[in-house]
Amino acid sequence: MSLEASEVKKIAHLARIAIREEDVAGYAESISSILGLVEQMDAVDTSGVEPMAHPQEAVQRLREDVVSEPNQREKLQANAPAVEAGLFLVPQVIE
């Protein structure tokens, strides 16, 4: 797939990226080669391939979910400008 200069300019406008006129051809070539690679990868039959979460089948070490820090709520909220029922009060941002 090859992009035309007008398409590159439109993409740059949508992305709010300023590009110089003399760079448009280079960007068109680069983006076209990336899209060509994506088309190549899309053509590969992956129907028998099982999805993986990690390419090396790494397993995370899990630890017990236990409290490891003491409760310091009062100490941490002592400097807060406004607190109610153990929660920080902040100004309303969304109406």
CORLINNOR-V128634 format. One line per field, one symbol per residue. ss: DSSP state (H for helix, E for strand, L for the rest). burial: I if it has 24 or more other ideal C-beta (glycine too) atoms within 12 Angstrom, else O. Layout:
# CORLINNOR-V128634
ss: ???
burial: ???
This chain:
# CORLINNOR-V128634
ss: LLLLHHHHHHHHHHLLLLLLHHHHHHHHHHHHHHHHHHHHHHHLLLLLLLLLLLLLLLLLLLLLLLLLLLLLHHHHHLLLLLEELLEELLLLLLL
burial: OOIOOOOIOOOOOOOOOOOOOOOIOOIIOOIOOOOOOOOOOOOOOOOOOOOOOOOOOOOOOOOOOOOOOOOOOOOOOOOOOOOOOOOOOOOOOOO
